[in-house]
């Protein structure tokens, strides 16, 4: 299995494209990866933690601590654990927070603590994607060394047609394979 022994954090944001996270997760696990899912609170409005927990075999994390028992979800430990962080789908809000270090949720604090490669797959309506602030945030994230997988063009949830659809899970998995193979050859 190509990803055997690899530890991947899949970060899911509140976007209609969150359903694609289930396909991504399934593909990662099929390839042998150990996957920890982190969801933003709004992501839970689009796909349930139960779905992603079932597919990963691990509890989904969303908050800094588990409310019922007070267990701390250490962003530092998560950031050190991961061989790769994949943010898919990444919303305009999360891109802005990542680019500017606004550490107000578990996803962002884990990203800021990470020592591994980060892949970001944006998903949003075409006007949001084209907005100068979003484009500036994407360029800033690229300058930090993050790999951005540009969204595809097509029909969007709004009914508009243009660039903004999260890239298909199969293509994202291919990018991850490339990253891991390049790291082996270093």
C-alpha positions as CSV (number, residue, x, y, z in Angstrom):
1,X,0.0,0.0,0.0
2,X,1.5,3.3,-1.2
3,X,0.7,5.3,2.0
4,X,1.5,2.6,4.5
5,X,2.9,4.2,7.7
6,X,1.9,7.7,6.6
7,X,0.0,9.9,9.0
8,X,-2.3,12.4,7.4
9,X,-4.5,15.1,8.9
10,X,-7.5,15.8,6.8
11,X,-9.0,19.2,7.6
12,X,-12.6,19.7,6.5
13,X,-14.1,23.2,6.3
14,X,-17.8,24.3,6.0
15,X,-18.4,24.1,2.3
16,X,-20.9,22.2,0.1
17,X,-17.8,20.4,-1.2
18,X,-17.3,18.8,2.2
19,X,-19.0,15.6,0.9
20,X,-15.9,15.1,-1.3
21,X,-13.9,14.7,2.0
22,X,-15.5,11.3,2.5
23,X,-14.2,10.1,-0.9
24,X,-10.8,11.6,-0.2
25,X,-10.7,9.9,3.2
26,X,-11.7,6.6,1.8
27,X,-9.0,6.8,-0.8
28,X,-6.3,7.7,1.8
29,X,-7.3,4.8,4.0
30,X,-7.4,2.4,1.0
31,X,-3.9,3.4,0.2
32,X,-2.8,2.5,3.8
33,X,-2.7,6.0,5.5
34,X,-3.6,6.6,9.1
35,X,-5.9,9.6,8.9
36,X,-7.0,12.0,11.6
37,X,-9.9,14.2,10.6
38,X,-10.2,17.7,12.0
39,X,-13.5,19.6,11.1
40,X,-14.4,23.2,11.6
41,X,-17.6,23.7,13.5
42,X,-19.4,24.8,10.2
43,X,-18.2,21.7,8.4
44,X,-20.5,19.6,10.6
45,X,-23.4,21.4,8.9
46,X,-22.4,19.8,5.6
47,X,-21.2,16.3,6.5
48,X,-21.5,14.5,9.9
49,X,-18.5,13.6,12.1
50,X,-20.0,10.1,12.3
51,X,-19.5,9.5,8.6
52,X,-15.8,10.6,8.7
53,X,-15.2,8.8,12.0
54,X,-16.5,5.6,10.5
55,X,-14.4,5.9,7.4
56,X,-11.2,6.8,9.4
57,X,-11.7,4.5,12.3
58,X,-10.8,7.4,14.6
59,X,-12.8,10.0,16.5
60,X,-13.2,13.3,14.5
61,X,-11.7,16.3,16.3
62,X,-13.3,19.8,16.1
63,X,-12.7,21.5,19.4
64,X,-9.6,22.1,21.6
65,X,-11.1,19.8,24.2
66,X,-13.8,17.2,24.4
67,X,-16.7,18.8,26.3
68,X,-18.1,15.6,27.9
69,X,-14.8,14.5,29.5
70,X,-12.5,17.5,29.2
71,X,-9.9,15.6,27.1
72,X,-7.4,18.1,25.5
73,X,-6.8,17.8,21.8
74,X,-3.3,19.1,21.6
75,X,-2.7,21.0,18.3
76,X,1.0,20.8,19.0
77,X,1.0,17.0,19.2
78,X,-1.2,16.8,16.1
79,X,1.1,19.1,14.2
80,X,4.1,17.0,15.1
81,X,2.3,13.6,14.5
82,X,1.4,14.4,10.8
83,X,3.4,13.5,7.7
84,X,1.0,15.6,5.7
85,X,-1.9,18.0,6.3
86,X,-4.6,18.2,3.7
87,X,-7.1,21.0,3.9
88,X,-10.0,19.9,1.6
89,X,-12.3,21.7,1.1
90,X,-10.7,25.0,2.2
91,X,-13.1,27.9,2.4
92,X,-12.2,31.6,1.9
93,X,-12.5,32.1,5.7
94,X,-10.0,29.3,6.5
95,X,-7.6,30.5,3.8
96,X,-7.7,34.0,5.3
97,X,-7.1,32.6,8.8
98,X,-4.2,30.3,7.7
99,X,-2.6,33.1,5.7
100,X,-2.7,35.6,8.6
101,X,-2.2,33.3,11.6
102,X,-5.7,33.8,13.1
103,X,-5.5,30.9,15.5
104,X,-9.1,30.7,16.6
105,X,-9.9,27.0,16.0
106,X,-8.2,23.6,16.2
107,X,-7.6,23.4,12.4
108,X,-5.7,26.7,12.3
109,X,-3.6,26.0,15.5
110,X,-2.7,22.6,14.2
111,X,-1.7,24.1,10.8
112,X,0.5,26.6,12.6
113,X,2.1,23.9,14.7
114,X,2.8,21.6,11.7
115,X,6.3,20.6,10.5
116,X,5.1,18.7,7.5
117,X,4.0,19.5,3.9
118,X,0.5,21.1,3.6
119,X,-1.8,20.7,0.7
120,X,-4.8,23.1,0.3
121,X,-7.7,22.5,-2.0
122,X,-9.9,25.6,-2.1
123,X,-13.7,25.4,-2.8
124,X,-16.0,28.4,-3.0
125,X,-18.1,30.3,-5.4
126,X,-16.3,31.9,-8.4
127,X,-16.7,35.5,-7.2
128,X,-15.3,34.6,-3.8
129,X,-12.4,32.7,-5.4
130,X,-11.6,35.6,-7.8
131,X,-11.8,38.3,-5.0
132,X,-8.4,40.1,-4.6
133,X,-8.3,39.2,-0.9
134,X,-8.7,35.5,-1.6
135,X,-6.1,35.6,-4.3
136,X,-3.7,37.5,-2.0
137,X,-4.3,34.9,0.7
138,X,-3.6,32.0,-1.7
139,X,-0.4,33.7,-2.9
140,X,0.7,34.3,0.7
141,X,0.0,30.6,1.5
142,X,2.0,29.5,-1.5
143,X,4.9,31.8,-0.4
144,X,4.9,29.9,2.9
145,X,5.6,26.6,1.0
146,X,2.1,25.3,0.9
147,X,0.9,23.4,-2.2
148,X,-2.4,24.9,-3.5
149,X,-4.5,22.6,-5.7
150,X,-6.4,25.1,-7.8
151,X,-10.2,24.5,-8.0
152,X,-11.7,23.2,-11.1
153,X,-14.2,25.0,-13.4
154,X,-17.7,23.9,-13.7
155,X,-21.2,24.3,-12.3
156,X,-21.1,25.6,-8.7
157,X,-23.7,25.1,-6.0
158,X,-24.9,28.7,-6.6
159,X,-25.9,27.7,-10.1
160,X,-23.1,29.9,-11.6
161,X,-20.5,28.3,-13.8
162,X,-16.8,29.0,-13.3
163,X,-13.7,28.3,-11.3
164,X,-14.4,27.3,-7.7
165,X,-15.2,23.6,-7.5
166,X,-12.9,21.6,-5.3
167,X,-10.7,19.4,-7.4
168,X,-11.8,15.8,-7.6
169,X,-10.5,13.5,-4.9
170,X,-8.7,11.2,-7.4
171,X,-6.5,14.1,-8.6
172,X,-5.8,15.2,-5.1
173,X,-4.7,11.7,-4.2
174,X,-2.3,11.8,-7.2
175,X,-0.7,15.0,-5.9
176,X,-0.2,13.3,-2.5
177,X,1.5,10.3,-4.2
178,X,3.8,12.7,-5.9
179,X,4.7,14.5,-2.7
180,X,5.5,11.3,-0.9
181,X,7.5,9.9,-3.8
182,X,9.6,13.1,-4.0
183,X,10.3,13.0,-0.2
184,X,11.6,9.4,-0.7
185,X,14.0,10.5,-3.4
186,X,15.5,13.4,-1.3
